[in-house]
Amino acid sequence: MSVIIPVYNAGDHLTECLQSIAGQSIGFGHVEIIAVDDGSTDGSGALLDEWARRHPGRVRVVHQENSGAPGGPRNRAIGMATGEFLFFADPDDYLGAQALERLVAAARRDGADVVLGRIRGVGRKAPVTPFRKNVQGGDVHTTRAVWSLTAHKLFRRSLVMEHGLRFAERLRLAEEQIFVVAAYLLARSVSVVADYDCYYLVRREGAAHLTQQEPEPGPFYANVRAVLDLVAEHVPPGRKRDDLIHRWVVLEILGRFNEPFAGLPEDTQALHVRLAGRLLDDYASDELIARLPPLARLRCLLIRQGLVEELAALSTLAPRPKAKQPPKPQPKSEHQTKATPAPQAHGTSRPAPRRRTTAATLRRMRRWLRR
């Protein structure tokens, strides 16, 4: 079993992560930790070296210049791994004590190439849909696995190597999807361990998570397109494909047109609309759109027609419910915060002023919402 950890400035929490792996019930003798120090400046590299000195053969450490995202370090570690299985952890999270034992047992029992273990959110949300029940030897459809696309899962290394699966590099949001979705689609079978908390996904105080940041439109939609190309390649048109693509329509595409959209610069808004519209045209069938709730259908219509002003107005009329505000974030980890300042459209650091919405626009949207 090879546990892969990309590390950048995680010294405050790294020991907890490492101890949770070394203390696994499967026995540390059956585990190798491959940690890639991605140019840390806080002493994380020295901490890893100390662990490698104390546990020769069990902890392997690589130091490299900062790459700005976890995809590159994970890919480098994949090439070094020797275990029958791979598990990907992040340095500020930790594993349940029996996690690897249960995941490996499920993989061997079911002949599964991918095993999802229940993820528990600590101070943050975690996926629920795939973990409602145990699944033995299912597939991407029966497990509803696409509703959990982080890398924190068990993968059979032979599957990864046979198909050359790798993470997107230099991408700081959803870089895991191209790897995880390909594994789901290519696996002989997929199992789910839903009756044990295998992985604890932790929100650390002062950490600004990438899921809360607006992505740069070009790379973001290009990555979504690459993932949807995989789905379209492996699943024929029809209800099963629509059921999978529904996840990206709701989260990755329509999810970009909630309240923050109104505060983006106008040219950035227009780029979001144009690129999202192309994805809807290419991958979202009429049957899929027809099954969406009225507000989501309205957003799809406005995106496809390129109506930027109306989308900005709708994002302010129908904001998401206010969540409890976390402590003010302080940048800590390169894998949680951007390596460079967020690019500003046309050199400005201020969002575009909100445009006034005409009464006619509001009336049109209200008519659609009543349909």
C-alpha positions in Angstrom: 0.0 0.0 0.0 1.4 3.4 -1.1 0.0 6.5 0.6 0.9 9.6 -1.4 1.0 13.1 0.2 1.7 16.3 -1.6 3.1 18.7 1.1 3.5 22.5 1.1 3.8 24.5 4.4 1.7 22.1 6.4 4.0 21.8 9.4 1.3 22.6 11.9 -0.8 19.6 10.9 1.5 17.2 9.1 2.4 15.2 12.1 -1.2 14.3 12.8 -1.6 13.1 9.2 1.6 11.0 9.3 0.7 9.5 12.7 -2.8 8.5 11.4 -1.1 6.6 8.6 1.7 5.0 10.7 -0.9 3.9 13.2 -3.2 2.0 10.7 -4.6 -1.3 11.9 -3.3 -2.9 8.7 0.2 -2.4 10.2 2.9 0.1 9.2 4.9 -2.8 7.7 2.4 -3.0 4.9 2.5 0.7 4.1 4.9 3.1 2.4 4.4 6.8 2.6 5.6 8.8 -0.3 5.7 12.5 0.6 6.6 15.1 -2.0 7.7 18.4 -0.4 6.6 21.0 -2.9 9.0 23.7 -2.0 7.9 24.2 1.6 9.4 27.1 3.6 8.0 26.4 7.0 10.0 23.4 8.1 7.7 20.8 6.6 10.6 19.4 4.6 12.8 18.9 7.6 9.9 17.2 9.5 9.5 14.8 6.6 13.2 14.0 6.5 13.1 13.2 10.2 10.2 10.8 9.7 12.2 9.2 6.8 15.3 8.8 9.1 13.2 7.2 11.8 11.3 4.9 9.4 13.7 3.8 6.7 11.9 2.1 3.9 8.5 3.1 5.2 8.7 6.9 4.5 10.2 8.2 1.3 10.6 11.9 0.8 11.2 14.0 -2.4 12.0 17.7 -2.3 11.2 19.8 -5.3 10.7 23.5 -6.3 7.2 24.7 -5.7 4.8 23.7 -8.5 1.8 25.7 -7.2 -0.7 22.8 -7.0 -0.9 19.3 -5.8 -1.3 17.6 -9.2 2.4 17.6 -10.1 3.6 16.2 -6.7 1.0 13.5 -6.8 2.1 12.5 -10.4 5.7 12.4 -9.3 4.9 10.1 -6.4 2.8 7.8 -8.6 5.9 7.0 -10.6 7.8 6.1 -7.4 5.1 3.9 -5.8 5.5 0.2 -5.4 2.4 -0.8 -3.5 -0.5 -2.9 -4.9 -2.8 0.0 -4.1 -2.5 3.8 -4.0 -4.2 6.1 -1.5 -4.0 9.9 -1.8 -4.0 12.0 1.4 -3.6 15.7 2.0 -1.2 16.8 4.8 -3.9 18.7 6.8 -6.3 15.8 6.9 -6.1 12.4 8.6 -7.3 8.8 8.3 -9.5 6.7 10.5 -7.5 4.0 12.3 -9.0 1.1 10.3 -9.3 2.9 7.0 -6.6 1.2 4.9 -7.5 -2.3 6.3 -11.1 -1.9 5.4 -10.5 -0.4 2.0 -7.9 -3.1 1.0 -10.2 -5.8 2.2 -13.1 -4.5 0.1 -10.8 -4.2 -3.0 -9.6 -7.8 -2.7 -13.1 -9.2 -1.8 -14.8 -7.5 -4.8 -12.0 -7.4 -7.3 -12.5 -3.6 -7.2 -10.1 -1.2 -8.8 -11.4 1.8 -6.9 -12.8 1.8 -3.4 -14.5 4.9 -1.9 -14.3 5.1 1.9 -16.7 7.4 3.8 -15.4 10.9 4.2 -16.2 12.9 7.3 -16.1 16.6 7.2 -14.5 18.4 10.2 -15.6 22.0 10.1 -16.5 21.7 6.4 -18.8 19.9 4.1 -18.1 16.4 2.9 -19.9 14.4 0.2 -22.9 12.3 1.3 -24.6 10.8 -1.7 -22.1 7.9 -2.5 -21.9 6.9 1.2 -25.5 6.1 2.1 -24.8 2.3 1.9 -22.0 -0.2 1.3 -21.6 -1.3 -2.3 -19.7 -4.4 -3.3 -18.5 -4.6 -6.8 -20.6 -1.8 -8.3 -19.8 0.7 -11.0 -19.8 4.4 -11.6 -23.6 4.3 -11.9 -24.7 2.1 -9.0 -22.3 3.8 -6.6 -23.2 7.4 -7.7 -19.4 7.9 -7.3 -19.3 11.1 -9.4 -20.7 12.9 -6.4 -17.3 12.4 -4.7 -14.4 13.4 -6.9 -11.6 14.2 -4.5 -8.6 12.0 -4.7 -9.0 10.6 -1.2 -9.7 7.0 -2.3 -8.1 3.7 -2.8 -6.9 2.9 -6.4 -5.4 -0.3 -7.7 -2.0 0.7 -9.0 -2.1 -1.6 -12.0 -5.2 0.3 -13.3 -3.4 3.6 -12.9 -0.3 2.4 -14.6 -2.0 0.5 -17.4 -4.0 3.5 -18.5 -1.4 6.2 -17.6 -3.8 8.0 -15.3 -2.4 11.3 -14.0 -3.7 14.4 -12.3 -4.0 17.8 -14.0 -0.9 19.9 -13.2 -0.7 23.6 -12.4 -4.5 23.7 -11.9 -5.7 24.7 -8.5 -9.3 23.7 -8.7 -10.8 20.3 -9.6 -7.4 19.1 -10.8 -8.3 15.6 -9.4 -11.3 15.1 -11.6 -9.5 14.0 -14.8 -7.8 11.2 -12.7 -10.7 10.2 -10.6 -13.4 10.1 -13.3 -11.1 8.2 -15.6 -10.5 5.6 -12.9 -14.3 5.2 -12.2 -15.0 4.7 -15.9 -12.1 2.3 -16.5 -12.4 0.2 -13.3 -13.5 -3.4 -13.5 -15.6 -2.6 -10.5 -16.1 0.1 -7.9 -16.9 -0.5 -4.2 -18.0 1.7 -1.3 -17.2 1.4 2.4 -20.0 3.5 3.9 -20.1 2.1 7.4 -16.8 3.5 8.7 -15.3 7.0 8.6 -12.2 6.3 6.5 -11.0 9.9 5.9 -11.4 13.1 7.8 -11.5 16.2 5.6 -10.5 19.0 7.8 -11.0 22.8 7.6 -8.1 24.3 9.4 -8.6 27.7 11.0 -7.0 30.4 8.8 -6.9 28.2 5.6 -8.5 29.7 2.5 -9.9 26.7 0.6 -9.9 26.8 -3.2 -13.5 25.8 -3.4 -14.4 29.2 -2.0 -12.5 31.0 -4.7 -13.6 32.0 -8.2 -11.6 30.1 -10.8 -10.0 31.6 -13.9 -12.6 30.8 -16.6 -10.3 29.5 -19.4 -8.4 26.7 -17.5 -11.5 25.8 -15.4 -13.9 25.2 -18.3 -11.1 23.5 -20.3 -10.7 21.0 -17.5 -14.4 20.5 -17.2 -14.6 19.8 -20.9 -11.8 17.2 -20.7 -13.7 15.4 -18.0 -17.0 15.5 -19.9 -15.2 14.2 -23.0 -14.2 11.2 -20.9 -17.8 10.6 -19.9 -19.0 11.0 -23.4 -16.3 8.6 -24.7 -17.2 5.8 -22.3 -21.0 6.2 -21.8 -23.4 6.2 -24.8 -26.1 8.9 -25.1 -29.1 8.3 -23.0 -30.4 8.4 -19.4 -27.2 6.9 -17.9 -25.0 9.5 -19.5 -27.4 12.3 -18.5 -27.4 11.0 -14.9 -23.6 11.4 -14.8 -23.4 14.8 -16.6 -26.1 16.2 -14.4 -23.5 16.5 -11.7 -21.3 18.8 -13.7 -24.2 20.8 -15.0 -25.4 21.5 -11.5 -22.1 22.0 -9.7 -19.4 23.1 -12.2 -21.5 25.0 -14.7 -24.5 26.4 -13.0 -22.6 26.7 -9.8 -20.5 29.5 -11.3 -23.6 31.7 -11.7 -24.6 32.1 -8.1 -24.3 35.4 -6.1 -20.5 36.0 -6.6 -21.1 36.1 -10.4 -22.7 39.6 -10.1 -19.4 41.0 -8.6 -17.1 39.9 -11.4 -15.8 42.3 -14.1 -18.1 42.4 -17.1 -15.6 40.8 -19.5 -15.0 38.0 -17.0 -18.8 37.5 -16.7 -19.1 37.4 -20.5 -16.3 34.8 -20.8 -18.0 32.6 -18.1 -21.3 32.8 -20.1 -19.6 32.0 -23.4 -17.6 29.0 -22.2 -20.4 27.6 -20.0 -22.8 27.9 -23.0 -20.5 25.9 -25.2 -20.4 23.1 -22.5 -24.2 23.1 -22.2 -24.6 22.9 -26.0 -22.1 20.1 -26.4 -23.0 17.9 -23.4 -26.4 18.8 -21.8 -29.2 17.0 -23.6 -32.7 18.6 -23.8 -33.9 15.7 -21.6 -31.4 16.5 -19.0 -32.3 20.2 -18.9 -36.0 19.4 -18.8 -35.5 17.4 -15.6 -33.8 20.4 -13.8 -35.7 22.6 -11.3 -37.2 25.8 -12.8 -34.5 28.1 -11.6 -31.8 25.9 -13.0 -33.6 25.6 -16.3 -33.9 29.4 -16.4 -30.1 29.7 -15.9 -29.4 27.2 -18.7 -31.7 29.2 -21.0 -30.0 32.5 -20.2 -26.5 31.0 -20.5 -27.3 29.5 -23.9 -28.7 32.8 -25.1 -25.7 34.7 -23.9 -27.7 37.0 -21.7 -25.0 38.2 -19.3 -27.0 41.1 -17.7 -30.0 38.8 -16.9 -27.7 36.2 -15.3 -26.0 38.8 -13.2 -29.5 40.0 -12.1 -30.7 36.5 -11.3 -27.6 35.8 -9.2 -28.6 38.7 -6.9 -32.3 37.8 -6.9 -31.8 34.2 -5.9 -28.7 34.0 -3.7 -27.7 30.9 -1.9 -28.7 30.7 1.8 -26.2 32.4 4.0 -23.8 30.0 5.7 -22.1 30.7 9.0 -19.0 32.7 8.3 -15.7 31.0 9.1 -12.9 32.9 10.7 -11.2 35.4 8.4 -8.8 33.2 6.3 -5.1 33.7 6.4 -3.1 32.0 3.5 -1.2 29.0 4.8 -0.8 26.2 2.3 0.1 26.4 -1.4 -2.4 23.6 -2.0 -5.1 25.5 -0.3 -4.3 29.0 -1.6 -3.2 30.3 -4.9 0.5 30.4 -5.5 0.3 33.8 -7.2 -2.1 36.6 -6.8 -5.4 36.0 -8.6 -5.2 37.3 -12.1 -7.1 40.5 -12.6 -9.1 41.1 -15.8 -7.4 43.9 -17.9 -5.3 45.0 -15.0 -8.0 46.0 -12.6 -8.3 44.7 -9.0 -11.8 46.0 -8.5 -15.0 44.1 -9.4 -17.2 45.7 -12.0 -20.0 47.8 -10.6 -23.3 46.0 -10.7 -25.5 47.0 -13.5 -29.0 48.1 -12.9 -31.6 45.6 -14.0 -34.5 46.8 -16.0 -38.1 46.1 -15.0 -38.6 44.2 -18.2 -35.7 41.9 -17.4 -37.2 41.1 -14.0 -40.6 40.5 -15.5 -39.2 38.0 -18.0 -37.3 36.1 -15.3 -40.3 35.9 -13.0 -42.4 34.5 -15.9 -39.8 31.8 -16.4 -39.7 31.0 -12.7 -43.5 30.4 -12.7 -43.3 27.8 -15.5 
